[in-house]
Amino acid sequence: MHITDLLQPGRVALNRRAGSMRDAIHQLVDLMAGGGNLADAAAFEADVLAREALGGTCVGSGLAIPHAKSTAVRAPGLAAMTLDPPLACETPDGAPVRLLFLIAAPDQADDLHVKVLAELATLMIDRDLCAQLLQASSPEAFCSRIAQRETPGAGPAGQPGAGRWRFVAVTACPAGLAHTYMAAEALQQAAQARGIRLKVETCGASGAQNELTPQDIAGADCIIVAADRTVSTARFVGKRVLMVSAGEAIRDAAGVLDRASEGSVPVYRGGDAFRTSDWKELGREAYRHLMSGISHMLPFVVAGGVLIALALMLRQFGLPQEWAGMMGTVGRAAFTLVYPTLAAFIAYSIGDMPGFMPGLMGGYFAQMGTTVAPQSEWVSSGFWGALAAGFGAGLLIRLLNWVGKRLPAALDQIRASLLTPVLSLLCVGAVMVFFVNPPLGRFNLWLMELLEGMQGGSRLALGTVLGALMATDYGGPVNKAAYLTGTLALVDNQFDLMASVMLGGMVPPVGIAVSCLLFPGRYTGAERRTAPQNLLMGASFVTEGALSFALRDPLRVVPACMLGSGLAGYLAVLLRCGCPAPHGGIFLIAVIQNPLGFLLAWAAGSFLTAVVLGALKRPLARNQ
């Protein structure tokens, strides 16, 4: 946190006169109000005086820092004033007050005022700086002295000089695997090339690593959030925050750092869900909320699917049936929690903790199906119903919170503990029972019957398309949509479509690795050295192994990979392959239906990709 982020020359007054601390505070509040930071100046002044009554804010050495955390504050800010003559008042060292800073913090800004207090106290230990501030000839010079003390070499507006930016970043992707770490590496490399100090926190599948400390955040000029799902941002309130996708950070890390270096990056105020008028940004935010739900849902699908596959393997090899029955039961139980988890975490992403319960119940209704007619069937609205429940519950919570802020403060506890949970559950339940489950349940039945009825050419075409889509953006939204289609088909026991999806994701890294081995003259030494790694990633169903190649040469790599993945998806359906688990790659071969056909489809797709790439790429010069 830089003081010059909150203090502008327009909120600085020099050599004022004040008859008392109350009078000085009144003048400071007027300065703050002139900057547009206050919604109600009188209410804020009352809050500052109330805080003053609890204990003086004169800290000694001629410095006083009155402050308040108030609902009357629209945006955090600082105002400053020097006094001539000094104001006599009770101070720890008996020195009269000559320099005052007023801190205005929004009520929802957590400990922002404490951080600013600490920063101010640290700066003002420097007596030379205090003397320079008292001798400043203009408000601009006053702010410039602080800026130069905070960041040596800074210009008069208080912005850091070239090469002295301090950034921190958070990276995350829905699966918490390759994209998370590739975005972090790309940002670090770009920062190193520009002489920028950067610390990156990665929110991967195994949890947060290299976590940002409060000191890291406080000392950052800008925070970069490169994430395709929601991450914790409450700790960034009051800081400049640039939000981009993980894919954008991978593709153009230098451009992201350039944008972060601009003074136009907005200060994050918190609670911004769906409050933008930019339709493009609105779409990105909706995608992040969706991916937040999917990233929490996938472990249930993966773990449940693997347990069901292991149960099938135990039965196949005649091992103890009690264990097979237990694993199958646990795996199916995990599948029943897929849609409640999806809806709960979408709602949590939008509406924070109050959204979790109604989102969970809405997802439960989508999973189990509901009806109010005595003789009607209970039909699940499935994935689409869970999406409606998650987004609906999250937005409903935001609406209830907006309405609740207009109620008397004395009702806050009742509103949070009783009114919001009851009303949100009632509304979500009613919407699911009356409006969502009936039409979407019928749509689900129609879709299942359509998929089950697709035979011959139409089903082959579907397998081909799903396989090819897995090779379009290597972990991006299209890839995720195809994978989600496969997992939903898996829930409905349509194992051949899951096989098409898995083969479509396994082909690109392996095809590129084979191409490096068959056509070494078309790849650099660094690219050829990735062949063993890509073989392992492809075998493990990690499509992102092809991403670096696709970013460098998309017009050749992407079509070649799509052709190979499409062929593998086609052969998976043609040869009646079936994959009973949503992850694992070649390590599931023992439970794959028609394993020889599965291996044949994988080999054919990989070889086609390798040959097409070799034909499209030009030979390199010998010294490469």
C-alpha positions as CSV (number, residue, x, y, z in Angstrom):
1,M,0.0,0.0,0.0
2,H,1.5,3.3,-1.1
3,I,0.3,6.5,0.7
4,T,0.3,8.3,-2.7
5,D,-2.3,5.8,-3.9
6,L,-4.8,7.4,-1.5
7,L,-3.4,11.0,-1.1
8,Q,-3.9,13.5,-3.9
9,P,-2.7,17.1,-4.0
10,G,-6.3,18.3,-3.9
11,R,-6.7,16.8,-0.4
12,V,-3.6,18.6,1.0
13,A,-3.8,22.0,2.8
14,L,-0.7,23.8,4.0
15,N,-0.1,26.3,6.9
16,R,-3.7,26.3,8.1
17,R,-4.9,27.6,11.5
18,A,-6.9,25.5,13.9
19,G,-8.2,26.4,17.4
20,S,-8.7,22.8,18.5
21,M,-8.4,19.2,17.4
22,R,-12.2,19.3,16.6
23,D,-11.6,22.3,14.3
24,A,-8.7,20.6,12.6
25,I,-10.7,17.5,12.0
26,H,-13.5,19.5,10.5
27,Q,-11.1,21.1,8.0
28,L,-9.7,17.7,7.1
29,V,-13.2,16.3,6.5
30,D,-13.9,19.2,4.2
31,L,-10.8,18.4,2.2
32,M,-11.8,14.7,2.0
33,A,-15.4,15.6,0.9
34,G,-14.0,17.8,-1.8
35,G,-12.2,14.7,-3.3
36,G,-15.5,12.9,-3.6
37,N,-14.6,10.1,-1.2
38,L,-17.5,10.7,1.2
39,A,-21.2,9.9,0.8
40,D,-22.1,11.8,3.9
41,A,-19.5,14.3,5.3
42,A,-21.3,15.1,8.5
43,A,-21.8,11.4,9.4
44,F,-18.1,10.7,8.7
45,E,-17.0,13.6,10.8
46,A,-19.2,12.3,13.7
47,D,-17.5,8.9,13.3
48,V,-14.1,10.4,13.4
49,L,-14.9,12.4,16.6
50,A,-16.4,9.3,18.2
51,R,-13.1,7.5,17.5
52,E,-11.2,10.5,18.9
53,A,-13.2,10.2,22.1
54,L,-12.0,6.7,22.6
55,G,-8.4,7.8,22.8
56,G,-6.3,10.6,21.3
57,T,-4.7,10.1,17.9
58,C,-1.8,12.4,18.5
59,V,1.2,10.0,18.1
60,G,4.0,12.4,19.1
61,S,6.7,14.3,17.2
62,G,4.1,16.8,16.1
63,L,2.1,14.2,14.2
64,A,-1.6,13.3,14.6
65,I,-3.5,10.7,12.5
66,P,-7.3,10.9,13.2
67,H,-9.2,8.1,11.4
68,A,-12.5,6.2,11.1
69,K,-13.9,3.2,9.4
70,S,-17.4,4.4,8.4
71,T,-20.4,3.5,6.2
72,A,-20.3,7.2,5.1
73,V,-17.1,6.6,3.2
74,R,-17.6,5.9,-0.5
75,A,-14.0,5.2,-1.4
76,P,-10.8,5.0,0.8
77,G,-8.7,8.1,0.9
78,L,-6.3,10.3,2.8
79,A,-6.3,14.1,3.6
80,A,-3.3,16.0,5.0
81,M,-2.8,19.4,6.6
82,T,0.1,21.3,8.2
83,L,-0.6,23.8,10.9
84,D,1.0,27.2,11.5
85,P,1.0,28.0,14.4
86,P,1.2,24.5,15.9
87,L,-1.8,23.2,17.9
88,A,-1.2,22.5,21.5
89,C,-2.9,19.2,22.7
90,E,-2.2,16.1,24.6
91,T,0.7,14.2,22.9
92,P,2.9,11.4,24.3
93,D,6.0,13.7,24.1
94,G,4.3,17.0,24.8
95,A,5.2,18.4,21.3
96,P,2.4,20.5,19.7
97,V,0.8,19.1,16.6
98,R,2.0,20.5,13.3
99,L,1.2,17.7,10.8
100,L,-2.1,15.8,10.5
101,F,-3.3,13.0,8.3
102,L,-7.0,11.9,8.1
103,I,-7.7,8.3,7.1
104,A,-11.2,7.5,5.6
105,A,-11.9,3.7,5.2
106,P,-15.1,2.1,4.0
107,D,-17.0,0.0,6.5
108,Q,-16.5,-3.2,4.4
109,A,-12.7,-2.6,3.9
110,D,-11.6,-4.9,6.7
111,D,-8.3,-3.7,8.2
112,L,-7.4,-1.2,5.5
113,H,-7.2,1.7,8.0
114,V,-4.8,-0.3,10.1
115,K,-2.5,-0.9,7.2
116,V,-2.5,2.8,6.3
117,L,-1.9,3.7,9.9
118,A,1.1,1.4,10.0
119,E,2.5,2.7,6.7
120,L,2.1,6.3,7.8
121,A,3.7,5.6,11.2
122,T,6.6,4.0,9.4
123,L,7.1,6.9,7.1
124,M,6.9,9.5,9.7
125,I,9.6,8.0,11.8
126,D,11.9,9.8,9.3
127,R,12.2,13.3,10.9
128,D,13.9,14.7,7.8
129,L,10.8,13.7,5.8
130,C,8.5,15.4,8.4
131,A,10.6,18.6,8.2
132,Q,10.4,18.5,4.3
133,L,6.7,18.1,4.5
134,L,6.3,21.1,6.8
135,Q,8.4,23.2,4.5
136,A,6.6,22.1,1.3
137,S,5.7,25.0,-0.9
138,S,2.7,23.4,-2.5
139,P,0.4,20.4,-2.2
140,E,2.1,18.9,-5.2
141,A,5.5,19.2,-3.6
142,F,4.1,17.7,-0.4
143,C,2.9,14.6,-2.3
144,S,6.1,14.4,-4.3
145,R,8.2,14.2,-1.1
146,I,6.1,11.3,0.1
147,A,6.3,9.6,-3.3
148,Q,10.1,9.9,-3.4
149,R,10.4,8.5,0.1
150,E,8.1,5.5,-0.7
151,T,9.7,4.7,-4.0
152,P,13.2,6.2,-4.7
153,G,13.3,7.7,-8.2
154,A,9.6,8.2,-8.5
155,G,8.2,11.1,-10.5
156,P,6.2,14.0,-9.1
157,A,2.9,12.2,-9.4
158,G,4.1,9.5,-7.1
159,Q,4.2,6.7,-9.7
160,P,7.2,4.4,-9.5
161,G,10.0,5.0,-11.9
162,A,10.9,2.7,-14.7
163,G,12.1,-0.7,-13.6
164,R,11.0,-0.1,-10.0
165,W,7.5,-1.6,-10.1
166,R,6.6,-4.1,-7.5
167,F,3.9,-6.5,-8.6
168,V,2.4,-9.6,-7.0
169,A,0.2,-12.1,-8.9
170,V,-2.2,-15.0,-8.3
171,T,-2.7,-17.6,-11.0
172,A,-5.4,-20.3,-11.1
173,C,-7.3,-22.5,-13.7
174,P,-10.3,-24.8,-13.2
175,A,-8.3,-28.0,-12.9
176,G,-5.5,-26.4,-11.0
177,L,-2.9,-28.1,-13.2
178,A,-0.9,-26.9,-16.3
179,H,-2.5,-23.5,-17.0
180,T,-2.0,-22.4,-13.4
181,Y,1.8,-23.0,-13.5
182,M,2.3,-22.0,-17.1
183,A,0.8,-18.6,-16.4
184,A,3.0,-18.2,-13.3
185,E,6.1,-19.1,-15.3
186,A,5.2,-16.8,-18.2
187,L,4.6,-13.8,-15.9
188,Q,7.9,-14.5,-14.0
189,Q,9.9,-14.7,-17.2
190,A,8.4,-11.5,-18.5
191,A,9.0,-9.7,-15.2
192,Q,12.6,-10.8,-15.1
193,A,13.2,-9.6,-18.6
194,R,11.9,-6.1,-17.6
195,G,13.6,-5.9,-14.3
196,I,10.3,-6.0,-12.4
197,R,10.0,-7.6,-9.0
198,L,7.2,-10.1,-9.0
199,K,5.9,-12.8,-6.6
200,V,3.3,-15.2,-7.9
201,E,0.9,-17.3,-5.8
202,T,-0.3,-20.4,-7.6
203,C,-3.7,-21.8,-6.6
204,G,-3.3,-25.3,-8.0
205,A,-5.0,-28.6,-7.4
206,S,-2.8,-29.3,-4.3
207,G,-3.7,-25.9,-2.8
208,A,-2.1,-22.5,-2.7
209,Q,1.7,-22.4,-3.0
210,N,4.1,-19.4,-2.5
211,E,1.2,-17.6,-0.7
212,L,1.1,-13.8,-0.7
213,T,1.6,-12.4,2.8
214,P,-0.1,-9.2,4.0
215,Q,3.3,-7.5,3.6
216,D,3.6,-8.6,0.0
217,I,0.2,-7.2,-0.8
218,A,0.7,-4.0,1.1
219,G,4.0,-3.3,-0.8
220,A,2.7,-4.0,-4.3
221,D,2.0,-1.3,-6.8
222,C,-0.5,-3.6,-8.6
223,I,-1.9,-7.1,-8.1
224,I,-2.4,-9.3,-11.2
225,V,-5.1,-11.9,-10.9
226,A,-4.6,-14.3,-13.8
227,A,-7.4,-16.8,-13.2
228,D,-10.1,-18.7,-15.0
229,R,-12.0,-19.4,-11.8
230,T,-12.8,-17.3,-8.7
231,V,-10.0,-16.8,-6.2
232,S,-10.0,-15.0,-2.9
233,T,-9.8,-11.3,-3.6
234,A,-11.1,-9.8,-0.3
235,R,-7.5,-9.3,0.8
236,F,-6.9,-7.0,-2.1
237,V,-9.4,-4.3,-1.2
238,G,-7.9,-0.9,-1.6
239,K,-5.2,-2.0,-4.0
240,R,-5.0,-1.7,-7.8
241,V,-6.0,-5.0,-9.2
242,L,-5.8,-6.2,-12.9
243,M,-7.9,-9.3,-13.7
244,V,-7.1,-11.3,-16.7
245,S,-7.5,-15.0,-17.7
246,A,-4.7,-17.5,-17.2
247,G,-4.6,-18.1,-21.0
248,E,-4.0,-14.3,-21.6
249,A,-1.1,-14.4,-19.1
250,I,0.4,-17.3,-21.0
251,R,-0.1,-15.8,-24.5
252,D,0.9,-12.2,-23.7
253,A,2.6,-11.9,-20.3
254,A,4.5,-8.8,-21.4
255,G,1.3,-7.1,-22.4
256,V,-0.3,-8.0,-19.1
257,L,2.6,-6.4,-17.2
258,D,2.3,-3.3,-19.5
259,R,-1.3,-2.9,-18.5
260,A,-0.5,-3.4,-14.9
261,S,2.0,-0.6,-15.1
262,E,-0.6,1.9,-16.3
263,G,-2.1,4.3,-13.8
264,S,-5.6,3.5,-15.1
265,V,-5.8,0.1,-13.4
266,P,-8.8,0.6,-11.0
267,V,-8.6,0.2,-7.2
268,Y,-10.4,-2.9,-6.1
269,R,-13.3,-2.1,-3.8
270,G,-14.6,-5.6,-3.2
271,G,-18.0,-7.1,-3.9
272,D,-18.0,-6.4,-7.6
273,A,-19.9,-9.5,-8.9
274,F,-21.8,-8.6,-12.1
275,R,-21.5,-4.8,-11.5
276,T,-19.7,-4.0,-14.7
277,S,-21.3,-2.4,-17.8
278,D,-18.7,-4.0,-20.1
279,W,-20.4,-7.0,-21.8
280,K,-17.0,-8.6,-22.6
281,E,-15.9,-8.4,-18.9
282,L,-19.4,-9.6,-17.8
283,G,-18.9,-12.7,-20.0
284,R,-15.4,-13.3,-18.5
285,E,-16.8,-13.0,-15.0
286,A,-19.7,-15.4,-15.6
287,Y,-17.1,-17.8,-17.0
288,R,-15.0,-17.5,-13.9
289,H,-18.0,-18.2,-11.7
290,L,-18.9,-21.2,-13.8
291,M,-15.3,-22.5,-13.7
292,S,-15.3,-22.1,-9.9
293,G,-18.2,-24.5,-9.7
294,I,-16.7,-26.9,-12.2
295,S,-13.3,-27.0,-10.6
296,H,-14.9,-28.1,-7.3
297,M,-17.2,-30.6,-9.1
298,L,-14.5,-32.4,-11.0
299,P,-12.8,-34.2,-8.1
300,F,-16.2,-35.9,-7.4
301,V,-16.4,-37.0,-11.0
302,V,-12.8,-38.1,-11.2
303,A,-12.7,-39.9,-7.9
304,G,-16.1,-41.4,-8.3
305,G,-15.4,-42.6,-11.8
306,V,-12.0,-44.1,-10.8
307,L,-13.6,-46.0,-7.9
308,I,-16.4,-47.4,-10.2
309,A,-13.6,-48.4,-12.7
310,L,-11.7,-50.1,-9.9
311,A,-14.9,-52.0,-8.8
312,L,-15.3,-53.2,-12.4
313,M,-11.7,-54.4,-12.5
314,L,-12.0,-56.2,-9.2
315,R,-15.1,-58.1,-10.5
316,Q,-13.3,-58.8,-13.8
317,F,-10.4,-60.4,-12.1
318,G,-12.5,-62.3,-9.5
319,L,-11.2,-60.5,-6.5
320,P,-13.2,-60.1,-3.2
321,Q,-16.7,-59.0,-4.2
322,E,-17.3,-57.1,-0.9
323,W,-14.5,-54.7,-1.9
324,A,-15.9,-54.3,-5.4
325,G,-19.4,-53.6,-4.0
326,M,-18.0,-51.1,-1.5
327,M,-16.0,-49.2,-4.2
328,G,-19.0,-49.2,-6.6
329,T,-21.3,-47.8,-3.9
330,V,-18.8,-45.1,-2.8
331,G,-18.2,-44.1,-6.5
332,R,-21.9,-43.8,-7.3
333,A,-22.4,-41.8,-4.1
334,A,-19.8,-39.4,-5.3
335,F,-21.7,-39.0,-8.6
336,T,-24.8,-38.0,-6.7
337,L,-22.9,-35.0,-5.2
338,V,-21.7,-33.8,-8.6
339,Y,-24.6,-31.3,-9.4
340,P,-25.1,-30.1,-5.8
341,T,-21.4,-29.3,-5.6
342,L,-21.4,-27.5,-9.0
343,A,-24.4,-25.3,-8.0
344,A,-23.1,-24.6,-4.5
345,F,-19.7,-23.3,-5.6
346,I,-21.1,-21.2,-8.4
347,A,-23.4,-19.6,-5.9
348,Y,-20.6,-19.2,-3.4
349,S,-18.4,-17.6,-6.0
350,I,-21.2,-15.0,-6.7
351,G,-22.7,-14.5,-3.3
352,D,-20.0,-15.5,-0.9
353,M,-20.8,-17.8,2.1
354,P,-24.6,-17.0,2.2
355,G,-24.9,-18.4,-1.3
356,F,-23.5,-21.8,-0.5
357,M,-26.6,-23.3,1.2
358,P,-29.3,-22.3,-1.3
359,G,-26.9,-23.2,-4.2
360,L,-26.3,-26.6,-2.6
361,M,-30.0,-27.3,-2.2
362,G,-30.8,-26.1,-5.7
363,G,-28.2,-28.5,-7.1
364,Y,-29.7,-31.2,-4.9
365,F,-33.1,-30.5,-6.5
366,A,-31.5,-30.6,-10.0
367,Q,-29.8,-34.0,-9.2
368,M,-32.8,-35.7,-7.6
369,G,-35.6,-34.1,-9.5
370,T,-38.8,-32.7,-8.0
371,T,-42.4,-32.6,-8.8
372,V,-45.6,-31.3,-7.1
373,A,-48.0,-33.6,-9.0
374,P,-48.8,-36.8,-7.0
375,Q,-48.5,-39.2,-10.0
376,S,-45.7,-37.4,-12.0
377,E,-42.3,-38.8,-12.4
378,W,-39.3,-37.2,-10.6
379,V,-37.1,-36.2,-13.4
380,S,-33.6,-34.8,-12.9
381,S,-32.8,-31.5,-14.6
382,G,-29.1,-32.4,-14.3
383,F,-26.3,-30.2,-15.4
384,W,-28.4,-27.4,-16.8
385,G,-30.7,-27.3,-13.8
386,A,-27.6,-27.1,-11.5
387,L,-26.3,-24.2,-13.6
388,A,-29.6,-22.4,-13.2
389,A,-29.6,-23.1,-9.4
390,G,-26.0,-21.9,-8.9
391,F,-26.3,-18.6,-10.8
392,G,-29.9,-18.1,-9.5
393,A,-28.9,-18.6,-5.9
394,G,-25.8,-16.4,-6.1
395,L,-27.7,-13.5,-7.7
396,L,-30.6,-13.9,-5.3
397,I,-28.2,-13.6,-2.3
398,R,-26.8,-10.4,-3.8
399,L,-30.3,-9.1,-4.2
400,L,-31.2,-9.9,-0.6
401,N,-28.1,-8.3,0.6
402,W,-28.8,-5.1,-1.4
403,V,-32.3,-5.0,0.1
404,G,-31.1,-5.9,3.6
405,K,-28.7,-2.9,3.6
406,R,-31.8,-0.7,3.7
407,L,-33.1,-2.3,6.8
408,P,-32.2,-0.9,10.3
409,A,-28.8,-1.9,11.5
410,A,-30.4,-3.5,14.6
411,L,-31.8,-6.2,12.3
412,D,-28.5,-7.2,10.8
413,Q,-28.0,-10.3,13.0
414,I,-31.6,-11.5,12.3
415,R,-31.2,-10.9,8.6
416,A,-28.0,-12.8,8.3
417,S,-28.9,-15.8,10.5
418,L,-32.6,-16.2,9.7
419,L,-34.2,-14.0,7.0
420,T,-31.6,-14.5,4.3
421,P,-31.2,-18.3,4.6
422,V,-35.0,-18.9,4.8
423,L,-35.9,-16.6,2.0
424,S,-33.1,-17.8,-0.3
425,L,-34.0,-21.5,0.3
426,L,-37.7,-20.9,-0.3
427,C,-37.1,-18.9,-3.5
428,V,-34.6,-21.3,-4.9
429,G,-36.7,-24.3,-4.0
430,A,-39.8,-22.8,-5.5
431,V,-38.1,-21.8,-8.8
432,M,-36.5,-25.3,-9.1
433,V,-39.8,-27.2,-8.4
434,F,-42.1,-25.0,-10.5
435,F,-40.0,-23.5,-13.3
436,V,-36.7,-25.3,-13.8
437,N,-37.0,-29.0,-13.2
438,P,-40.2,-29.6,-15.3
439,P,-38.9,-28.2,-18.7
440,L,-35.2,-29.1,-18.2
441,G,-36.1,-32.5,-16.9
442,R,-38.0,-33.2,-20.1
443,F,-35.1,-31.7,-22.1
444,N,-32.7,-34.1,-20.3
445,L,-34.9,-37.1,-21.1
446,W,-35.1,-36.1,-24.8
447,L,-31.3,-35.6,-24.9
448,M,-30.6,-39.0,-23.3
449,E,-33.0,-40.7,-25.7
450,L,-31.4,-38.8,-28.6
451,L,-27.8,-39.9,-27.6
452,E,-28.9,-43.4,-26.9
453,G,-30.7,-43.5,-30.3
454,M,-27.7,-42.1,-32.2
455,Q,-26.2,-45.1,-34.0
456,G,-24.2,-45.5,-37.1
457,G,-23.0,-42.4,-38.8
458,S,-24.5,-39.9,-36.4
459,R,-22.8,-41.3,-33.4
460,L,-19.5,-41.6,-35.3
461,A,-19.8,-38.0,-36.2
462,L,-20.4,-37.1,-32.5
463,G,-17.4,-39.0,-31.4
464,T,-15.3,-37.3,-34.1
465,V,-16.5,-33.8,-33.1
466,L,-15.9,-34.4,-29.4
467,G,-12.4,-35.7,-30.1
468,A,-11.5,-32.8,-32.3
469,L,-12.8,-30.2,-29.8
470,M,-10.5,-31.6,-27.2
471,A,-7.6,-30.4,-29.4
472,T,-8.7,-26.8,-30.0
473,D,-7.5,-24.8,-27.1
474,Y,-5.7,-27.3,-24.8
475,G,-7.4,-26.8,-21.5
476,G,-9.3,-23.7,-22.5
477,P,-13.1,-23.2,-22.6
478,V,-13.7,-25.3,-25.7
479,N,-11.6,-28.1,-24.4
480,K,-13.4,-27.9,-21.0
481,A,-16.8,-27.9,-22.7
482,A,-16.0,-31.1,-24.7
483,Y,-14.6,-32.8,-21.5
484,L,-17.7,-31.8,-19.6
485,T,-19.8,-33.4,-22.3
486,G,-17.9,-36.6,-21.9
487,T,-18.3,-36.6,-18.1
488,L,-22.0,-36.0,-18.4
489,A,-22.2,-38.9,-20.9
490,L,-20.3,-41.0,-18.4
491,V,-22.9,-40.2,-15.7
492,D,-25.5,-41.6,-18.1
493,N,-23.3,-44.7,-18.7
494,Q,-22.4,-43.8,-22.3
495,F,-18.8,-44.9,-22.0
496,D,-18.0,-44.7,-25.7
497,L,-18.3,-40.9,-25.7
498,M,-16.0,-40.6,-22.7
499,A,-13.5,-42.8,-24.6
500,S,-13.7,-40.3,-27.6
501,V,-13.1,-37.4,-25.3
502,M,-10.2,-39.0,-23.4
503,L,-8.5,-40.1,-26.7
504,G,-9.0,-36.6,-28.1
505,G,-7.1,-35.2,-25.1
506,M,-4.3,-37.8,-25.2
507,V,-3.5,-37.4,-28.9
508,P,-2.0,-33.9,-29.2
509,P,1.0,-34.2,-26.8
510,V,1.8,-37.6,-28.1
511,G,1.4,-36.6,-31.8
512,I,3.7,-33.7,-31.3
513,A,6.3,-35.8,-29.5
514,V,6.2,-38.4,-32.3
515,S,6.5,-35.7,-34.9
516,C,9.6,-34.4,-33.1
517,L,11.1,-37.9,-33.3
518,L,10.1,-38.5,-37.0
519,F,11.0,-35.0,-38.3
520,P,13.8,-33.7,-36.1
521,G,14.9,-31.2,-38.7
522,R,11.6,-29.3,-38.4
523,Y,12.0,-28.6,-34.6
524,T,14.5,-26.7,-32.5
525,G,16.7,-28.6,-30.0
526,A,14.6,-27.2,-27.1
527,E,11.4,-28.5,-28.8
528,R,12.8,-31.9,-29.4
529,R,13.9,-32.2,-25.8
530,T,10.2,-32.0,-24.7
531,A,9.3,-35.2,-26.5
532,P,9.7,-37.5,-23.5
533,Q,7.7,-35.1,-21.3
534,N,4.9,-34.9,-23.9
535,L,4.7,-38.6,-24.3
536,L,4.2,-38.9,-20.5
537,M,1.7,-36.1,-20.4
538,G,-0.3,-37.5,-23.3
539,A,-0.4,-41.0,-21.7
540,S,-1.7,-39.3,-18.5
541,F,-4.5,-37.4,-20.4
542,V,-2.8,-34.0,-19.8
543,T,-3.6,-32.2,-23.1
544,E,-1.8,-29.0,-22.0
545,G,1.5,-30.6,-23.1
546,A,0.7,-29.3,-26.6
547,L,0.0,-25.8,-25.5
548,S,3.5,-24.3,-25.9
549,F,3.7,-25.6,-29.5
550,A,0.2,-24.3,-30.3
551,L,1.1,-20.8,-29.0
552,R,4.2,-20.6,-31.1
553,D,2.7,-22.0,-34.3
554,P,-1.1,-22.2,-34.1
555,L,-1.9,-22.3,-37.8
556,R,0.0,-25.6,-38.2
557,V,-0.2,-27.2,-34.8
558,V,-4.0,-26.7,-34.1
559,P,-5.3,-28.2,-37.4
560,A,-2.9,-31.1,-37.2
561,C,-3.9,-32.0,-33.6
562,M,-7.6,-31.6,-34.4
563,L,-7.3,-34.0,-37.3
564,G,-5.6,-36.6,-35.2
565,S,-7.9,-36.2,-32.2
566,G,-11.0,-36.3,-34.5
567,L,-9.8,-39.6,-36.0
568,A,-9.2,-41.1,-32.5
569,G,-12.6,-40.1,-31.4
570,Y,-14.1,-41.6,-34.6
571,L,-12.3,-44.9,-34.1
572,A,-13.3,-45.0,-30.4
573,V,-17.0,-45.2,-31.4
574,L,-16.4,-47.4,-34.4
575,L,-14.5,-50.0,-32.4
576,R,-16.9,-49.8,-29.5
577,C,-14.4,-48.6,-27.0
578,G,-15.7,-47.6,-23.5
579,C,-14.0,-45.7,-20.8
580,P,-15.8,-46.0,-17.4
581,A,-13.7,-43.2,-15.7
582,P,-13.2,-39.5,-16.5
583,H,-9.4,-39.4,-16.0
584,G,-6.3,-41.6,-15.9
585,G,-5.4,-42.0,-19.6
586,I,-3.5,-45.2,-20.4
587,F,-3.4,-46.2,-16.8
588,L,-7.1,-47.2,-17.0
589,I,-6.3,-49.7,-19.8
590,A,-7.3,-52.6,-17.5
591,V,-10.9,-51.4,-17.3
592,I,-11.3,-50.0,-20.8
593,Q,-13.9,-51.8,-23.0
594,N,-12.0,-53.1,-26.0
595,P,-8.5,-52.1,-24.8
596,L,-6.8,-53.1,-28.1
597,G,-9.2,-50.9,-30.1
598,F,-8.5,-48.0,-27.6
599,L,-4.7,-48.4,-28.2
600,L,-5.2,-48.6,-32.0
601,A,-7.3,-45.4,-32.0
602,W,-4.7,-43.6,-29.9
603,A,-1.9,-44.7,-32.1
604,A,-3.7,-43.9,-35.3
605,G,-4.7,-40.4,-34.2
606,S,-1.2,-39.6,-32.8
607,F,0.5,-40.8,-36.0
608,L,-1.8,-38.7,-38.2
609,T,-1.0,-35.6,-36.1
610,A,2.7,-36.3,-36.4
611,V,2.6,-36.8,-40.2
612,V,0.4,-33.7,-40.8
613,L,2.7,-31.6,-38.6
614,G,5.8,-32.9,-40.4
615,A,4.2,-32.0,-43.8
616,L,3.1,-28.5,-42.7
617,K,6.2,-27.4,-40.9
618,R,9.3,-26.2,-42.8
619,P,12.8,-27.5,-42.2
620,L,14.9,-25.3,-40.0
621,A,18.4,-24.1,-40.5
622,R,21.1,-26.5,-39.4
623,N,22.3,-24.4,-36.5
624,Q,18.9,-24.5,-34.8
